[in-house]
């Protein structure tokens, strides 16, 4: 079973809240505890973001290479149309 990144982050946040609640019940909750738990959540979120970006880049790169080499199954996609840009006249010429 694969856990989605959102579920992983939600699990970490739930655990941090649980630790904070237990710490408060024990009378040991401080600002430092809150900052440490927030840092844990931020670190996990940052790692999940980097992982998602790397996977997205990797799969996109593989798709681009397959398309360019002709290894992609099925018909080749139609080339995108290219339209020439109109030239803009220099306003100084009309002065």
C-alpha positions in Angstrom: 0.0 0.0 0.0 1.4 3.4 -1.0 0.7 6.4 1.1 0.2 9.7 -0.8 2.4 12.7 0.1 -0.6 14.5 1.5 -1.4 11.5 3.8 2.2 11.4 5.0 2.2 15.1 5.9 -1.2 14.7 7.6 0.2 11.8 9.6 3.2 13.9 10.7 1.0 16.9 11.6 -1.3 14.7 13.6 1.6 13.1 15.5 3.0 16.6 16.2 -0.3 17.7 17.6 -0.5 14.6 19.7 3.0 15.2 21.1 2.1 18.8 21.8 -1.1 17.8 23.7 0.8 15.2 25.8 3.4 17.8 26.5 0.8 20.3 27.7 -0.9 17.7 29.9 2.5 16.9 31.5 3.1 20.6 32.0 6.3 20.6 29.9 5.0 22.4 26.8 7.2 25.4 26.0 7.7 27.7 23.1 10.7 25.6 22.2 8.6 22.5 22.0 6.2 24.3 19.7 9.0 25.5 17.4 10.6 22.1 17.3 7.3 20.4 16.3 6.7 23.1 13.7 10.2 22.6 12.3 9.5 18.8 12.0 6.3 19.5 10.0 8.1 22.0 7.8 11.0 19.7 7.1 8.7 16.8 6.1 6.7 19.2 3.9 9.9 20.4 2.2 11.1 16.9 1.6 7.7 15.9 0.1 7.8 18.9 -2.2 11.3 18.2 -3.4 10.4 14.5 -4.0 7.3 15.5 -6.0 9.3 18.0 -8.1 12.0 15.5 -8.8 9.5 12.8 -9.8 7.6 15.3 -12.0 10.8 16.4 -13.7 12.0 12.9 -14.2 8.7 11.6 -15.7 8.4 14.7 -17.9 12.0 14.4 -19.0 11.5 10.7 -19.9 8.3 11.5 -21.8 10.2 14.3 -23.8 13.0 11.9 -24.7 10.6 9.2 -25.8 8.7 11.7 -27.9 11.9 13.0 -29.6 13.4 9.6 -30.2 10.2 8.1 -31.6 10.0 5.4 -28.9 6.6 6.6 -27.8 3.8 4.1 -28.6 0.9 5.2 -30.8 0.8 7.9 -33.4 3.2 10.8 -33.1 1.6 14.0 -31.8 1.0 16.7 -34.4 3.6 19.5 -34.3 2.5 22.7 -32.7 1.7 25.5 -35.1 4.2 28.3 -35.2 2.9 31.8 -36.0 5.2 34.7 -36.9 5.2 37.6 -34.6 4.3 40.9 -36.1 7.1 43.5 -36.2 6.6 46.5 -34.1 7.5 49.9 -35.6 9.8 52.1 -33.7 7.9 55.2 -32.4 10.9 57.4 -33.1 10.5 56.8 -36.8 7.1 58.6 -36.8 8.2 61.6 -34.8 
